[in-house]
Amino acid sequence: MKRAYLIHGDDQAKIDQTRSRLRKRAEGEAGTAALEVFDPPENRGSPDAEALASSILSMSLMPGRRYLLADGIQKWGKNQVKVVCEALDTAPPEVTLVLFARGKVPAGITEAVNRAGGEVLVFQAPSAGRLPGHLVEGASRRGFELSPDAARLLIAHLGDSLTRLDNELDRLSLWAGSGGRVDAEDVEEMVSDSSVVGEFALADAVVSGDQVAALQVAERKIAEGERAGSTVYKAASSLRRVQQALALIESGLSPDQAERRLAPPHFLARAAMESSRGTSLEVVRRATVAMANLEVWTRGGAEYPDELALDLALIAATDESA
């Protein structure tokens, strides 16, 4: 292990994997007591730079190497960078500092890591055009074949979150087995239910005022790696499809005609038609207003961590007495 590492970029999945490997290696070599982790408090802001600098310079009574890991340093300001860089310049030789920047690296950090004889790793997420190929390559590394059409359909179902897509590749590898192949038809069958139901289920729960269901769906989506804002955005998009479906039906079209008029992909149009049954355009319009409030709450409109803001917003949106 070198004295310092800087890992940065916008490929969140690869950064998370690298953090996990480095943490396991540090714990394996020196034990959990020799590893100190500095994360942003409650997942907001940035890691405590002064506490990190103090720990870098602290003398340890334990033999062997000490590992200090700080994640989220992209939000550090000049003063925070200065105090950490000065500490790193005079760090004891038994200290290894690992810094994670999820995006742009603050000025001065890269130079300090290089002065310490450290290593800089950059993980850039593939562009939208290269993402299907990225998934095909990821499947190949896992020992199975993913067709390009299946990769594109996977992105259409699950979005462009690399963490979530990587998790789905892991699941598909177990289903396909070594040397197996996954085509678009397989993806349609395996992931449409979980992804589409998840996106429409949150909108459906808000429409029906089902508070328990709304919270359960949100909790599952967050556990799958989605951010609160992304969860609300997708549910709001699904709700708009339901509103369009109801408007088409009220204009005199049959359900089959309305489904064909909705924008592709067809599985989302079909799910919107299913969600439109048993409700009215006025109810869906009121739910749309509630979803707009959710977006405000999860985009900085509440003085709470994002996940707590999502829960509180869902409670408010499904409160039948409100």
N, C-alpha and C positions, 0 to 999 in steps of 0.2 A: 504494500500500500504506500502511496506517495503522501506527501505532507498536506496536500490540498487538492480538491477536485471541484470543478465548476461544471454542472450539468444544466443546460438550458435549451430552450426551443419551444415549439408549440405542439409537439407530438406528446400529448399528455399520457397516452398509454405506455409509450416507451420510457418516458421519464418515470412513471410509477413503477414499471418493471425494474428499472435501474436502481431506484431507491430501495425497492424490496431486496434486490440481490446484495446491494452494498450493506444494508442493515443486517441481513443474515450472515454475511461474511464477517462483519465487525463483531457480532454477537458470538459467532463461532470461534473467532480467534481470541477474543479478550473477555467474553462474557457480557451479559446484559448490564452489569454495573459499570462497565467501561464505555458504554454508549450513552450519550446525552443528546436528546432530540429537541430542537427548537422549532415549533410550528406556530403559525399565527393564532392568537387566542380566539377560540370559538370560530375558527376558519375565516376570520376577518382581519384586515390589516396585514401586518408583516411580523416575522419573528423578532423577538426582543434583541436588538443589536448590542446594547450595552451588556446585557446578561451573557450573550454569546462571547463578547470580547473578554469579559471577566473570566469566563470559564476557560477560554483559550490560554490565558496567562496564569491560571491557577496551578499550583503545584499539587500533584496527586501522591498520596501515600501508597497507592496500589502499584505494583510492578507492571510493566508492559505498556502497550500503546493505549491511548485514549482516543475515542472517536466522537466527534461533534458534528451533528447533522442539522442543517438549517434549511427549511423549505419555504418558498414564497418570498425570496429576497428581491424580486422584481419591483416591489413597492418601496424599497428603501430609498430614503433621501440622502443628500450629500453628507450630512452629519453622521448618519447611521453607517454609511459606507466608510467614512473616514475612521471611525472608532474601530471597526472590524478589521480594516486593512492594516492599521497601525498595530493591532494586536497580532495579526497574522505575520507581519514582518519580524516580530520578535518572539514568535511562538516557540515553546520548547520542542525539541526534536521528536518527542514521543507522542505528539498530538497530530491527528489527521482530521482536517476540516473538510466537510462535504457540503457544498452550497448548491441549492436548486433554485433556478429562476425559470418560472413558467411564462416565458415570453422574453421581452427585452432585458438585457443585463444592465444594471446601473453602471455608469462610468466609473472606472477605477478598479472594479472587482477583477476583471480578466487579468489586468497587469499585476495585481497583487498575487493572484494564484500562480502566474508564470514566474514571478520573483521567488516564490516559495518552492519552485521546482515541481509545481503541480501539473495537473492535466485538465484540459477543457474539452468537454464533449457537447456536441450540438445535435439535437434531434428535431428535425423539421417535419411537420406533418405533410403528407402528400397533398398536392392540389386536388381540387374536385375532379379534374380530368384524369388524374393518375390514381385516384382512390380505388376504382375497381381492380386495376392491376396490382395495387398494394394488397388487396384482399386475396387475389389469386396467389400471389407469392406467399402470403401468410399461411394459406391453406397448404401449399406445397411443403413449407417448413414443418407443418404438423402431420405430414404424411398422407394427405388426401388431395383430390383434385376438385377444384371449384371452377365451374364454367364462368366465362365473362358475363353471360346473361344472369346467372345466379348471383354474381357479385353485385351487379347493378340493382337487382331486385332486393338484395339484402340491404343496400344503402337506402332504397326507396322505403323499405319497411321500417328500418331502425334509425335512419338519420346518419349524420357524418361523425358522431362521437366515436373516436378511435377506441376508447376504453370499452364501450358497449359492443362495437363491432368485433374487437378481439375476443371478448367474452363469448360472443356468438360463434366465432370460429372454433373456440375450444369445445363448445357444445356440439357443433357440427362434426368435429373430428371424432368425437366419441360415437356419434350416430353412424358416420360413414365407415369408420374403421380404417386400418392401414391399407393404403392402396385403393380406397373407395373413391367414388365420384359423387358430387352434389350438383344437380342441375337446377334450373329455375323452378321446375315443377316441385322439386323437393323443398326448396326454400319457401315457395308459396304455401305448401302444406304445413311446414314445421314452424314458421315464425309469424305467419299472418295472424293467427289467433292471438298470440301473446302481445304482439306489437299493436295491432289495430284495436283489439279489445281494450288494451291499456289506455290508448289515446282517447277512444270514444267513451270508455267507462267513466273517466273522470268527468267529462262533460255530461254524461247521462246522470251521474250522481248529483251534480250540481242542479241539473234540471229538475230532478225528482225530490231534491231536498234531503237526500240520504247521506247524512253526515258521516256515519260509520264507514259506508262504502267509499266515500270520497277520500277519507283519511287513509284507508287501507290501500287504495289504488295509488295515492301519492307516495305512501311509504314504500310500496313495491318499486315504483319508478325510480325513486331516489336510490334504493338499494341496488338497482341495475346500473347505476353510474350516471344517471341524468341529474343535471342541476335543476334547482327549483324553478328558475325562470324558463328553462327549456321545457319542463313538464307542463307549465301553465300555457306556454306558447302553443305547444302541440295540441293540448286540449281545447284551447280557444280556436285553433284552426279547424279542428274536428267539429266544434260547435257551429262554426260558420257554414260548414258543409251541410250539417243538419238543417240549418236555417234555409239554405238554398234549396234543399230537397223539399222542405215543406212549402216554400214559396212556389215551386214548380207544380206541386200537387194542387195547391189552392188555385193555381191558374187554369186548372182543368186537365192537366196531363195525368195519365195513369202512372202507377208506381214504376212500371217497366220503362215507360217513356221518360219519366223523370230521371231514373238511374242512368239512362243513356245520355241524357243532356248534361249530367254533372261532369266536371272536369276529371280526367284520368289522374292516377291509375284506377282501374276498375274495382280493385278490392276496397279502396277507400270510398268509392261511390256506393258500393254495396253496403258497407258498414254504415254509411250515413243514412241510407234508406232504412236499415234496421233500427237505427236510433230514432228515426222520425216517427215510428209507429207509437201510437198511444199518447202523443203529446200534441201541442198546438203551436202555431207560429208565435203567438203572443207569449207563451211560456218560454219558448226558446229565446225570444228577444230579451226577456227579463234575465234569463241565464247568461246571455251574452254580456249584459251590463255587469253582472256579478263577476264574470271572467275578466272583464276589463279592470275591475277593482283588484282582482288577484294579481294581474300583471303589475299594477302600481305597487302593491305590497311586496312583490318579489323582485322589484327592480329599484330598490333603494327607498321605497315609500314607507318603510317601517324600521324602527330602531331595534331590530332583532336580527339574529342570524337568519340566513335565507330559508333554511328548512323550518325553523320555528315560525317565521313569517308566513310560509306556505300553509302550515297547519292552522294558524290563527285565521288566515284569510279564508280557508275552506270552511272553518267553523262558522265564520260570519256569513259566508255566501250560502250555507245550507241551513241557516237558522230560520225556521219557519215563522218565528215570532217577530223577526226583524221587518 
